[in-house]
Amino acid sequence: MDIQKRFVKSKLALSASITAATLAGSVYSAEDTPAVTHLEDRLESIVITAPFQASEGQTALPIGILSGEALREKATNSLGDTLKNEIGIANASFGPGVGQPIIRGQTGNRVSILQNSIGLTDASNVSPDHVNGTEALLADRIEVIRGPSTLLYGSGAVGGVVNVIDNRIPSQLVDHPHLQLEHTYNSVNEENKTIIRLDASASSFGFHLDAFTRNNDNVEINGSAIDEAAVEKLEEMAEVLLGEEHSEEGDPVFYNSNGFVGNSEGEGNGFTVGASYVGDSGFFGFSVAEITNEYGLPPGSHGHDHSEKERSDEDHEEEEVEFVRIGMDQTRYDFKGQYNFTSSPLESIKATVGYTDYEHHEIEYFEDGGFEVGTLFSNKGTEARFEFKRAAIGNWEGVWGLQLSDVEFSAIGEEAFIPRSDISNLGLFGVERYSKNRFTAELGFRLEENTVDPDGACNNSETAMSVSSSVLYDLDAQSNFLVAAARSERSPTVEELYSNVALSDCSRIMNNKDLVFHAATSLYEVGNTQLDKETSNNIEFGYRRHSGSITGEISAYYNQIDDYIYFNLTGESINKQFVAIYQGSDATFSGLEAEMSLAVYESNGIRGELSFFGDIVNAEFDAGGNVPRIPPLKLGAELRYFADNWSAHIHATHFDSQDDTGMLELETDSYTLVSVYADYHVPIGGDSEFKLFVRGDNLLDQEIRNHSSLLKNFAPESGRGVTLGLRFEY
């Protein structure tokens, strides 16, 4: 299906959903119309990530919020899986243990993951098998910024920003202690998970505590884990590309499990302790948090399976690596404060500083039960953000700020294909807002200096300049129209510059025996110190209806990226594995997103709501060919019912087949995800309650090969599962 046909198909489907919502809403009179709908609750939420305090429906930003009960229902063990049903977002899974968010077709270095508005300082962007150093389970809300406004949080965030927000440093005092205890069990992997949260105040001090623990067995699936026909076809395609004749001699042999994904068991735990002083003029506080994650990489997912790496020493005969597991440890310290001025040109100062000590161990287990750390990734550094909000002058108000980071990255071991590097960033940003009557406009800029200093003479320093603008016009009291545009620049990252590069002359390591294989991508990755900055030119149009019996949004965007950095297969191979060099080529991303909710029932304290949603993204290189692993068309609907002490909903999402494939990439089939959720609240006294809830996922037990996953041919998504939970709140 070509791009024009796919867009026609998507527009017709999304338009049909919106039309159906409008027609259904019109059968109710004003007396029957519910005062508030579920989506309206969300659109009225104040956006914390925005520079100015405004609700989602009234901010001049393309933004989405997942909070409250909606977040608790959807929160899983990865950000990508938690957000995958939100419009414009997909999940770049790497087996059951890892899920990175994809925003409008872009992920990795083009999506910035924040914790309370500053970076995570983990190693998730270096390799697709690295998990994020944050937990959706403990978040109060997750905000996703799409489009031009992302430059306020870094020039690299041309795809989008995901801000995970919690209360680890309280900015307000609570009237009485709030305690939450929760335990869940998931049948698809026999996972047991326990969460505790406590917020309390004493005098002018606020306190926060949270902790979690989880463990799971192998994930159940429908059918075999490895798609052997797809793997064989890919091998044949690779041999044709290399001009070789097919031979099964030397091909890797994998154990193909049936009914489960091998080596997918895992466990994790963590805690956060925070405290703050809250006064009339502001607050200041600190927190410390630790997270550990241990998970396995499915058979076929790691290059040790291909290379048949062996060990041999005085105590052991030669033995092959049987499986690989990942151990992640992170300690983070945060400091945050805000001071509010009175009768001053400066309205407030907000400062956030975080220090992270992150380690990622790739542990190889051998046939005799022994193990060793094959590679240790380390990231240690500080990130800080300072915001200065000036007092309004007439119809204008502004926020200016400074953001800086200083990180030391290193990798030690057999996958150390990136040299130890000092990475620093200094950014100056500002946004001015004009509001009058129905008209709101925002103008923003960011000037950024990025420096990567490896252990050698190949230092790279780039200055990136980005500008953005957006206009919001209120059509009436319930709806508005948005136009946003931006031009942003992204500097190359450490892996794009220096993977398998000789620092003596800043060029590729020429001796193939010295090249280091990246197991997660099954490539010999080669950096390019001559890369230019990426330049993104983005424009977006949107319509939002933020109150009334029908609420929703629809937006269309077009993003032209000059010198888009990607892997270019050179046609060269080493031990049947391709060599790929980072290169820049112009690419175009365009898409459509829509969501609409309408009230369908209200009687005797029971409310009903019907929602429709969908998105599509197309991504092509201007010189020809598709950008790989682009999510397929997504269309869905949800029916929800609410009462004072219970709620229930059924959710269905159809993911279309994807035949817009990149080089050495196969088409994937369509599938439909059906889930149900129900809860019941049992009050205990005046301030406490038990909540019983059940969720069923993938009820059709579909075999799901996620097109955006590097492991789609080795590890399908989870099969049918039922989650049972009990939550106590005081």
C-alpha distance (Angstrom), angle and dihedral (degrees) to the residues before:
residue distance angle dihedral
M1 . . .
D2 3.83 . .
I3 3.78 124.2 .
Q4 3.81 95.6 -100.3
K5 3.81 93.4 52.5
R6 3.78 91.8 46.1
F7 3.81 91.7 52.3
V8 3.79 92.0 47.9
K9 3.79 89.4 50.4
S10 3.81 92.8 48.7
K11 3.81 94.9 46.1
L12 3.79 92.4 49.4
A13 3.80 92.1 48.7
L14 3.79 94.7 46.7
S15 3.80 92.6 43.2
A16 3.79 89.7 51.2
S17 3.80 90.3 53.2
I18 3.80 92.5 50.7
T19 3.80 92.6 45.2
A20 3.79 90.8 50.5
A21 3.80 89.8 51.1
T22 3.80 91.8 50.9
L23 3.80 94.1 48.0
A24 3.79 93.5 46.3
G25 3.79 91.7 49.8
S26 3.80 92.1 51.9
V27 3.83 94.1 65.4
Y28 3.82 90.9 72.6
S29 3.76 123.9 81.6
A30 3.78 122.7 -137.5
E31 3.81 89.7 -97.4
D32 3.80 92.4 56.3
T33 3.80 97.2 45.0
P34 3.83 113.6 109.1
A35 3.76 112.5 -122.7
V36 3.81 95.3 -132.6
T37 3.79 133.4 21.3
H38 3.80 129.8 -159.3
L39 3.81 93.5 -107.2
E40 3.80 90.9 46.2
D41 3.82 88.5 57.5
R42 3.79 88.2 56.7
L43 3.80 95.7 44.3
E44 3.80 89.9 52.2
S45 3.83 92.7 53.6
I46 3.80 115.5 114.5
V47 3.82 110.5 -112.0
I48 3.80 110.0 -127.7
T49 3.81 95.1 -173.3
A50 3.82 91.8 55.7
P51 3.83 116.8 95.8
F52 3.82 90.4 -128.4
Q53 3.79 126.6 45.6
A54 3.79 107.3 -105.5
S55 3.79 138.9 129.5
E56 3.78 120.4 -96.5
G57 3.78 91.3 -109.0
Q58 3.80 93.4 51.1
T59 3.80 103.7 38.6
A60 3.78 119.6 102.3
L61 3.81 89.5 -126.0
P62 3.81 132.4 97.3
I63 3.80 94.7 -124.2
G64 3.79 141.2 147.6
I65 3.79 131.7 -156.3
L66 3.79 131.4 -156.4
S67 3.80 111.1 -172.9
G68 3.79 145.8 132.8
E69 3.78 118.6 17.5
A70 3.81 92.1 -12.1
L71 3.82 90.2 60.3
R72 3.80 92.8 45.4
E73 3.79 90.6 52.2
K74 3.82 93.9 50.2
A75 3.82 103.6 33.3
T76 3.81 112.8 118.6
N77 3.79 135.6 161.4
S78 3.83 95.6 -74.5
L79 3.79 136.0 43.4
G80 3.80 93.8 -129.2
D81 3.79 93.7 53.7
T82 3.82 92.0 44.6
L83 3.81 93.2 53.6
K84 3.83 101.5 33.8
N85 3.82 95.0 106.4
E86 3.82 94.8 50.3
I87 3.79 114.9 102.9
G88 3.78 114.8 -92.3
I89 3.82 92.9 14.4
A90 3.80 132.9 102.2
N91 3.80 136.1 170.7
A92 3.82 124.0 -106.0
S93 3.79 94.8 -159.8
F94 3.80 123.4 -172.9
G95 3.77 99.2 -168.0
P96 3.81 121.5 -50.0
G97 3.82 93.7 -56.8
V98 3.82 99.9 61.4
G99 3.81 133.8 47.5
Q100 3.81 123.8 166.8
P101 3.83 121.4 -169.9
I102 3.80 117.6 -111.0
I103 3.81 113.0 -157.0
R104 3.79 117.5 -165.7
G105 3.79 91.0 -22.3
Q106 3.81 96.5 -48.7
T107 3.79 131.6 104.3
G108 3.81 141.5 150.1
N109 3.80 113.2 43.4
R110 3.81 92.0 4.2
V111 3.82 94.1 61.4
S112 3.79 117.3 64.3
I113 3.82 116.5 -149.0
L114 3.80 112.0 -156.8
Q115 3.79 134.7 -172.3
N116 3.80 108.4 -150.7
S117 3.82 91.1 -20.6
I118 3.83 99.6 -49.4
G119 3.81 130.0 89.7
L120 3.79 125.7 -86.6
T121 3.83 98.1 -131.8
D122 3.81 91.6 -146.5
A123 3.83 128.7 131.0
S124 3.80 99.0 -112.6
N125 3.82 92.8 117.3
V126 3.81 93.9 53.2
S127 3.80 94.9 66.1
P128 3.83 135.1 7.5
D129 3.82 92.7 -127.3
H130 3.83 92.5 62.0
V131 3.79 116.4 101.3
N132 3.82 123.2 -136.2
G133 3.79 116.7 -100.5
T134 3.81 94.3 -125.3
E135 3.80 137.1 76.6
A136 3.80 123.3 -132.3
L137 3.82 87.3 -165.0
L138 3.82 91.4 71.9
A139 3.81 98.7 41.8
D140 3.79 124.4 114.3
R141 3.79 89.2 -156.5
I142 3.79 141.6 -13.0
E143 3.78 118.2 -141.5
V144 3.80 122.0 -163.9
I145 3.80 120.5 -162.3
R146 3.78 116.0 -161.5
G147 3.77 128.8 -172.8
P148 3.82 132.0 4.4
S149 3.81 99.1 -9.2
T150 3.80 92.7 69.6
L151 3.79 92.7 85.1
L152 3.82 89.7 77.9
Y153 3.82 87.5 73.0
G154 3.79 100.3 42.3
S155 3.78 138.5 -38.0
G156 3.80 89.6 -114.4
A157 3.79 92.8 64.7
V158 3.81 94.8 84.3
G159 3.82 90.0 135.9
G160 3.77 98.3 46.8
V161 3.78 148.9 -73.1
V162 3.81 127.8 -101.7
N163 3.80 111.7 -163.4
V164 3.82 115.2 -167.6
I165 3.81 106.0 -158.5
D166 3.79 126.3 -166.9
N167 3.79 138.6 157.7
R168 3.80 98.1 -109.3
I169 3.82 89.3 129.1
P170 3.82 106.5 36.1
S171 3.80 114.9 -138.1
Q172 3.82 93.4 -176.4
L173 3.80 134.3 38.3
V174 3.80 120.9 -117.0
D175 3.80 122.1 -132.9
H176 3.81 92.6 -132.8
P177 3.82 136.4 1.3
H178 3.81 115.4 -75.4
L179 3.80 115.7 -152.7
Q180 3.80 126.3 -176.6
L181 3.81 125.6 -174.9
E182 3.79 120.5 179.2
H183 3.80 136.5 175.2
T184 3.81 126.9 -178.2
Y185 3.79 137.0 -178.6
N186 3.82 123.2 -158.6
S187 3.80 118.6 -161.2
V188 3.83 96.5 -158.3
N189 3.81 91.9 71.8
E190 3.82 102.7 4.5
E191 3.78 89.0 -111.6
N192 3.79 120.1 176.5
K193 3.78 115.7 -164.8
T194 3.81 130.8 179.0
I195 3.81 127.0 -171.1
I196 3.81 130.7 -175.7
R197 3.82 127.4 -174.1
L198 3.78 130.7 177.6
D199 3.81 129.9 -178.4
A200 3.80 119.8 -179.5
S201 3.79 142.8 156.1
A202 3.78 135.9 -146.5
S203 3.77 119.9 -174.6
S204 3.83 104.8 -46.7
F205 3.81 95.0 -19.7
G206 3.78 127.7 97.0
F207 3.81 124.4 -158.9
H208 3.79 134.0 -163.5
L209 3.79 132.2 -171.1
D210 3.78 129.9 173.6
A211 3.79 135.3 163.9
F212 3.77 138.9 169.9
T213 3.77 140.4 -173.2
R214 3.79 130.1 -173.1
N215 3.78 140.1 168.6
N216 3.79 133.0 179.6
D217 3.79 142.6 -179.8
N218 3.81 126.9 -134.6
V219 3.79 115.5 -45.9
E220 3.81 116.8 -108.6
I221 3.81 119.5 -129.7
N222 3.79 138.9 176.6
G223 3.81 106.9 -104.5
S224 3.79 132.4 -14.9
A225 3.78 123.4 -18.6
I226 3.81 96.7 -135.8
D227 3.79 120.2 56.7
E228 3.80 94.5 -143.6
A229 3.81 94.5 -175.3
A230 3.82 91.1 54.1
V231 3.81 92.5 46.9
E232 3.81 91.2 50.7
K233 3.81 91.8 47.5
L234 3.79 91.2 51.5
E235 3.80 90.4 50.6
E236 3.79 90.0 52.3
M237 3.81 91.4 48.4
A238 3.81 90.0 50.7
E239 3.80 92.6 50.3
V240 3.80 90.9 50.0
L241 3.80 89.5 51.0
L242 3.80 89.6 50.7
G243 3.80 93.3 43.5
E244 3.80 92.7 -119.3
E245 3.78 130.6 136.6
H246 3.79 117.0 -116.5
S247 3.78 114.9 -98.1
E248 3.78 127.0 169.6
E249 3.80 91.0 -154.2
G250 3.78 109.6 113.7
D251 3.80 94.6 9.6
P252 3.82 112.1 145.1
V253 3.79 117.7 -105.1
F254 3.80 117.8 -140.8
Y255 3.79 130.9 -171.2
N256 3.78 103.7 -118.7
S257 3.79 108.2 -151.7
N258 3.79 120.6 -155.6
G259 3.78 121.9 -144.2
F260 3.82 94.7 7.9
V261 3.81 142.7 46.3
G262 3.78 109.5 -111.0
N263 3.80 121.2 -125.4
S264 3.80 91.6 11.3
E265 3.80 97.8 124.4
G266 3.77 115.8 115.9
E267 3.77 148.4 161.7
G268 3.76 139.0 -156.3
N269 3.76 142.9 176.5
G270 3.76 140.0 175.9
F271 3.78 147.6 156.8
T272 3.81 140.7 -152.1
V273 3.81 128.3 -157.1
G274 3.78 120.8 -173.9
A275 3.79 140.6 165.7
S276 3.78 137.0 179.6
Y277 3.77 143.9 -179.5
V278 3.81 112.7 -124.7
G279 3.80 120.2 -164.8
D280 3.76 138.3 164.1
S281 3.80 92.5 -87.0
G282 3.79 100.0 42.7
F283 3.79 143.2 -65.9
F284 3.79 143.5 -90.0
G285 3.79 128.0 -163.8
F286 3.79 149.0 145.8
S287 3.81 139.1 -142.6
V288 3.78 140.9 -169.8
A289 3.80 123.8 -151.8
E290 3.79 135.6 -178.7
I291 3.80 128.2 -166.4
T292 3.81 129.8 -178.8
N293 3.79 124.3 -174.8
E294 3.79 127.4 -177.1
Y295 3.81 120.2 -176.8
G296 3.78 141.1 148.5
L297 3.79 133.2 -116.5
P298 3.83 112.7 -128.6
P299 3.84 118.9 -115.0
G300 3.79 110.0 -82.4
S301 3.79 93.2 25.2
H302 3.78 98.1 95.4
G303 3.75 130.5 59.5
H304 3.80 93.0 -128.5
D305 3.80 86.1 75.4
H306 3.82 88.5 56.4
S307 3.77 100.3 40.9
E308 3.80 94.2 43.5
K309 3.79 89.8 -139.0
E310 3.77 112.8 -159.3
R311 3.78 135.7 -167.4
S312 3.75 126.8 -145.5
D313 3.78 129.0 178.8
E314 3.77 139.5 140.2
D315 3.81 93.6 -75.9
H316 3.81 100.3 40.5
E317 3.74 136.3 49.6
E318 3.79 117.9 -136.0
E319 3.80 108.9 -64.0
E320 3.78 133.6 175.8
V321 3.78 123.8 -127.2
E322 3.81 106.3 -99.7
F323 3.80 99.0 -167.6
V324 3.81 142.2 -18.4
R325 3.78 128.3 -128.7
I326 3.80 131.6 -172.5
G327 3.79 126.0 -134.3
M328 3.82 117.1 -168.4
D329 3.80 123.7 -173.0
Q330 3.78 124.1 -179.8
T331 3.79 134.4 174.8
R332 3.79 118.6 -173.3
Y333 3.81 132.3 -174.5
D334 3.81 119.5 -164.2
F335 3.81 132.5 -170.4
K336 3.78 121.1 -172.1
G337 3.77 136.1 171.2
Q338 3.77 144.9 158.2
Y339 3.78 132.1 -162.5
N340 3.81 121.4 -164.2
F341 3.81 118.2 -154.5
T342 3.79 127.7 -150.7
S343 3.81 124.6 -145.1
S344 3.77 91.4 -0.3
P345 3.82 135.6 121.9
L346 3.81 85.2 -123.3
E347 3.80 112.0 67.7
S348 3.81 100.0 -172.4
I349 3.79 146.5 -16.0
K350 3.80 120.4 -144.8
A351 3.81 123.6 -172.4
T352 3.81 131.1 -176.4
V353 3.81 124.3 -179.5
G354 3.80 126.5 178.1
Y355 3.80 133.1 -177.3
T356 3.82 118.8 -164.7
D357 3.79 132.0 -169.0
Y358 3.83 106.5 -167.7
E359 3.81 130.1 176.8
H360 3.79 129.8 178.4
H361 3.81 118.7 -168.0
E362 3.81 122.6 -164.3
I363 3.79 103.0 -156.9
E364 3.81 121.0 -162.8
Y365 3.79 117.9 -152.9
F366 3.80 118.3 -157.3
E367 3.78 131.6 -149.5
D368 3.82 93.6 -100.0
G369 3.82 92.0 56.0
G370 3.79 94.9 -101.4
F371 3.78 122.3 126.5
E372 3.78 143.4 -169.1
V373 3.80 137.3 -173.5
G374 3.80 106.3 -100.8
T375 3.81 96.6 -174.4
L376 3.80 134.1 5.0
F377 3.80 118.3 -158.1
S378 3.79 117.0 -165.0
N379 3.78 131.9 -173.4
K380 3.78 121.0 178.7
G381 3.73 124.6 169.4
T382 3.78 155.2 111.4
E383 3.78 130.0 -102.2
A384 3.80 124.4 -173.5
R385 3.78 135.9 -178.6
F386 3.80 127.6 -168.3
E387 3.81 122.4 -171.5
F388 3.81 125.6 -169.0
K389 3.78 116.3 -166.5
R390 3.76 114.7 -164.3
A391 3.77 125.0 -150.8
A392 3.79 116.6 -96.0
I393 3.78 117.9 -92.7
G394 3.77 109.7 -160.4
N395 3.79 107.2 -51.8
W396 3.80 93.6 -18.2
E397 3.79 129.8 91.9
G398 3.78 129.7 167.2
V399 3.79 146.7 -166.1
W400 3.81 120.9 -156.3
G401 3.75 127.1 -179.5
L402 3.75 154.6 166.3
Q403 3.80 126.6 -130.5
L404 3.79 125.8 -173.8
S405 3.78 138.9 169.6
D406 3.79 136.4 -176.5
V407 3.81 117.1 -170.1
E408 3.79 136.1 172.3
F409 3.81 112.6 -150.7
S410 3.80 124.7 -171.1
A411 3.80 140.1 165.0
I412 3.80 122.4 -163.8
G413 3.80 124.1 -172.0
E414 3.78 141.3 34.0
E415 3.84 94.3 -33.2
A416 3.79 94.6 48.2
F417 3.79 93.9 126.3
I418 3.84 92.3 142.5
P419 3.83 118.9 66.9
R420 3.79 122.4 -125.3
S421 3.80 104.8 -86.1
D422 3.78 141.5 -175.6
I423 3.80 108.5 -138.1
S424 3.79 121.3 -167.8
N425 3.77 134.6 175.2
L426 3.78 133.1 -172.4
G427 3.78 119.7 -174.6
L428 3.79 134.6 179.2
F429 3.79 116.3 -164.5
G430 3.76 140.0 171.6
V431 3.77 141.0 175.3
E432 3.79 128.8 -165.8
R433 3.78 123.6 -162.0
Y434 3.79 129.4 -158.0
S435 3.82 119.7 -166.4
K436 3.77 128.8 179.7
N437 3.78 129.5 152.2
R438 3.82 106.8 -47.0
F439 3.79 95.2 -13.5
T440 3.82 128.1 92.0
A441 3.80 125.0 171.7
E442 3.80 131.8 179.2
L443 3.80 128.2 -164.5
G444 3.78 120.3 -170.8
F445 3.79 140.6 175.1
R446 3.79 139.0 -176.7
L447 3.81 128.6 -163.8
E448 3.78 112.9 -169.0
E449 3.78 137.0 -179.3
N450 3.84 114.6 -158.4
T451 3.79 121.8 -171.3
V452 3.81 128.6 -176.2
D453 3.80 113.8 -172.4
P454 3.83 114.1 -176.0
D455 3.78 125.3 -174.8
G456 3.76 93.5 -81.9
A457 3.78 145.0 40.3
C458 3.81 99.2 -64.5
N459 3.78 101.1 93.3
N460 3.78 114.6 164.8
S461 3.78 122.9 -155.9
E462 3.79 122.2 176.1
T463 3.79 133.8 177.4
A464 3.79 114.5 -146.5
M465 3.80 123.6 -165.5
S466 3.80 121.9 -165.7
V467 3.81 133.5 176.7
S468 3.80 132.6 -176.5
S469 3.78 140.6 -179.0
S470 3.78 135.7 -173.5
V471 3.77 135.2 -177.5
L472 3.80 125.3 -158.9
Y473 3.80 120.4 -168.9
D474 3.81 122.0 -172.3
L475 3.78 107.5 -135.7
D476 3.81 89.6 -172.1
A477 3.81 138.6 -30.5
Q478 3.82 91.2 -67.9
S479 3.81 106.9 38.9
N480 3.78 144.3 36.6
F481 3.79 142.2 -174.4
L482 3.81 123.8 -128.3
V483 3.80 132.3 -158.0
A484 3.81 118.7 179.5
A485 3.80 133.3 173.9
A486 3.79 135.7 176.2
R487 3.75 144.1 172.9
S488 3.80 112.4 -155.1
E489 3.79 136.2 171.6
R490 3.82 127.9 -147.1
S491 3.79 123.3 -161.3
P492 3.83 119.3 -141.3
T493 3.81 115.7 -95.3
V494 3.78 130.1 -127.9
E495 3.82 95.8 -94.7
E496 3.83 92.3 45.9
L497 3.79 90.7 52.5
Y498 3.79 106.3 36.3
S499 3.82 112.7 22.4
N500 3.82 106.5 134.2
V501 3.80 91.0 -11.7
A502 3.81 122.5 144.5
L503 3.80 106.4 -126.9
S504 3.80 91.6 -155.1
D505 3.81 92.5 72.9
C506 3.84 102.5 6.5
S507 3.82 93.0 -119.1
R508 3.77 137.0 109.0
I509 3.79 118.2 -64.7
M510 3.80 100.0 -102.6
N511 3.81 100.3 -160.1
N512 3.80 104.6 81.9
K513 3.80 90.6 -153.4
D514 3.80 88.6 65.0
L515 3.80 95.7 51.3
V516 3.81 113.1 108.2
F517 3.80 117.6 -134.1
H518 3.83 118.7 -132.2
A519 3.76 103.4 -141.1
A520 3.81 98.1 -166.4
T521 3.82 93.7 59.6
S522 3.84 95.3 29.6
L523 3.81 89.2 -130.1
Y524 3.76 140.6 113.4
E525 3.81 94.8 -123.6
V526 3.80 117.0 -154.0
G527 3.79 122.7 -167.5
N528 3.77 126.7 -141.7
T529 3.80 120.3 -140.0
Q530 3.83 89.7 -169.7
L531 3.81 95.0 64.4
D532 3.78 117.5 133.9
K533 3.79 124.1 -138.7
E534 3.78 117.7 -87.0
T535 3.80 112.7 -115.2
S536 3.79 117.3 -157.8
N537 3.81 122.6 -164.2
N538 3.78 109.0 -168.8
I539 3.79 133.4 -180.0
E540 3.79 127.9 177.0
F541 3.80 137.8 -177.4
G542 3.80 122.8 -163.4
Y543 3.79 143.3 173.5
R544 3.82 121.9 -158.7
R545 3.78 131.9 -174.6
H546 3.80 105.2 -165.8
S547 3.82 104.4 177.2
G548 3.79 141.3 26.5
S549 3.79 132.5 54.8
I550 3.82 91.5 -49.4
T551 3.79 119.4 47.1
G552 3.77 133.2 167.5
E553 3.74 148.6 101.2
I554 3.78 141.4 -112.5
S555 3.79 126.1 -167.2
A556 3.78 139.0 173.8
Y557 3.80 124.8 -162.0
Y558 3.79 140.3 -174.1
N559 3.80 121.9 -162.6
Q560 3.80 122.0 -175.6
I561 3.81 111.3 -168.6
D562 3.79 119.0 -166.6
D563 3.83 116.3 -153.3
Y564 3.81 92.9 7.6
I565 3.82 104.8 -167.4
Y566 3.81 115.4 -128.5
F567 3.80 143.6 144.9
N568 3.81 112.2 -81.5
L569 3.80 113.9 -164.9
T570 3.79 107.6 -133.5
G571 3.82 95.3 -157.3
E572 3.78 88.2 -115.6
S573 3.81 122.1 118.4
I574 3.80 137.5 -169.4
N575 3.79 117.3 -159.4
K576 3.82 89.1 -13.3
Q577 3.82 91.4 -54.3
F578 3.81 121.1 117.0
V579 3.78 126.5 -116.9
A580 3.82 112.0 -135.9
I581 3.78 126.6 -172.7
Y582 3.79 126.3 -158.7
Q583 3.79 109.0 -112.8
G584 3.79 137.8 165.4
S585 3.78 124.5 -119.9
D586 3.79 131.5 161.0
A587 3.82 114.5 -100.1
T588 3.78 137.6 177.9
F589 3.80 126.7 -143.2
S590 3.80 120.0 -170.9
G591 3.76 133.5 164.0
L592 3.75 153.7 151.2
E593 3.82 130.3 -125.3
A594 3.79 131.2 -176.4
E595 3.79 140.1 171.2
M596 3.79 128.3 175.9
S597 3.81 132.9 175.9
L598 3.76 130.1 -173.9
A599 3.77 136.3 -178.0
V600 3.79 111.9 -111.8
Y601 3.80 103.5 169.7
E602 3.81 142.8 18.5
S603 3.79 124.7 166.8
N604 3.81 137.4 130.3
G605 3.80 92.5 1.9
I606 3.81 94.2 -50.5
R607 3.80 120.7 118.8
G608 3.79 128.6 -168.2
E609 3.79 128.6 -160.4
L610 3.80 132.3 -174.9
S611 3.80 120.5 -159.3
F612 3.79 134.2 -170.9
F613 3.79 125.4 -168.8
G614 3.77 142.0 165.4
D615 3.77 146.7 155.6
I616 3.78 141.9 -170.0
V617 3.79 133.3 -170.9
N618 3.80 129.7 -168.8
A619 3.79 121.8 -164.3
E620 3.79 125.1 -177.5
F621 3.77 137.0 163.4
D622 3.78 110.7 -116.7
A623 3.79 89.8 -130.9
G624 3.81 90.6 55.5
G625 3.79 136.7 -79.5
N626 3.79 134.8 70.2
V627 3.77 129.1 -80.7
P628 3.85 103.7 -113.9
R629 3.81 128.6 -111.2
I630 3.81 96.5 18.2
P631 3.84 112.2 165.8
P632 3.82 116.1 -109.9
L633 3.79 128.1 -119.4
K634 3.82 111.2 -65.4
L635 3.82 125.3 -157.9
G636 3.78 127.0 171.4
A637 3.76 149.4 158.6
E638 3.78 135.4 -155.3
L639 3.80 132.8 -164.7
R640 3.82 115.6 -160.1
Y641 3.79 133.0 -177.2
F642 3.82 125.1 -167.6
A643 3.77 135.8 -169.7
D644 3.79 134.3 165.2
N645 3.81 94.8 -87.7
W646 3.83 105.7 17.7
S647 3.78 143.8 36.6
A648 3.80 136.1 -173.8
H649 3.77 137.3 -178.7
I650 3.78 143.2 172.4
H651 3.79 119.4 -146.4
A652 3.83 128.3 -166.8
T653 3.80 125.7 -177.6
H654 3.79 124.5 -179.1
F655 3.80 118.0 -156.1
D656 3.78 112.4 -162.1
S657 3.79 125.2 -136.5
Q658 3.80 113.6 -89.9
D659 3.80 117.8 -137.2
D660 3.82 97.7 156.9
T661 3.78 92.8 98.2
G662 3.77 134.0 170.3
M663 3.77 128.5 -137.4
L664 3.81 114.1 -50.4
E665 3.80 90.6 5.1
L666 3.81 127.0 123.8
E667 3.78 130.0 -144.9
T668 3.80 117.6 -101.0
D669 3.79 129.2 -144.5
S670 3.79 127.2 -115.4
Y671 3.80 122.2 -104.2
T672 3.79 139.7 178.3
L673 3.79 124.8 -133.9
V674 3.80 115.9 -153.1
S675 3.79 121.0 -174.4
V676 3.80 136.6 170.0
Y677 3.78 132.0 -160.5
A678 3.81 134.4 -172.7
D679 3.80 134.9 169.6
Y680 3.78 137.9 -178.7
H681 3.81 126.2 -158.5
V682 3.82 120.9 -145.4
P683 3.84 111.5 -165.9
I684 3.81 117.5 -141.1
G685 3.77 111.2 -166.7
G686 3.76 118.9 -41.3
D687 3.81 102.3 -52.6
S688 3.81 106.5 27.6
E689 3.77 137.4 69.5
F690 3.78 143.9 170.5
K691 3.77 117.6 -133.7
L692 3.80 120.6 -158.3
F693 3.80 115.3 -165.8
V694 3.79 140.0 172.6
R695 3.80 130.2 -168.1
G696 3.79 129.1 -172.1
D697 3.81 118.4 -159.9
N698 3.81 130.6 -166.2
L699 3.79 89.5 2.9
L700 3.82 91.7 177.2
D701 3.83 88.1 58.0
Q702 3.80 91.5 -130.9
E703 3.78 122.4 -173.9
I704 3.80 99.1 -121.7
R705 3.79 121.8 -161.9
N706 3.80 102.2 -175.3
H707 3.80 106.4 -144.0
S708 3.81 92.2 -151.5
S709 3.80 93.0 56.8
L710 3.79 123.1 95.8
L711 3.81 86.0 -149.1
K712 3.80 99.2 51.4
N713 3.82 91.3 119.8
F714 3.82 93.5 47.8
A715 3.81 107.0 33.9
P716 3.82 122.6 27.0
E717 3.79 120.7 -161.1
S718 3.81 120.4 -86.8
G719 3.80 121.0 -67.0
R720 3.80 127.4 -133.7
G721 3.79 113.0 -34.3
V722 3.79 139.9 170.8
T723 3.80 122.9 -151.4
L724 3.80 120.7 -158.4
G725 3.78 119.8 -167.6
L726 3.77 144.6 178.0
R727 3.81 123.4 -163.8
F728 3.80 128.5 -174.5
E729 3.80 119.1 -163.4
Y730 3.77 129.9 -176.0
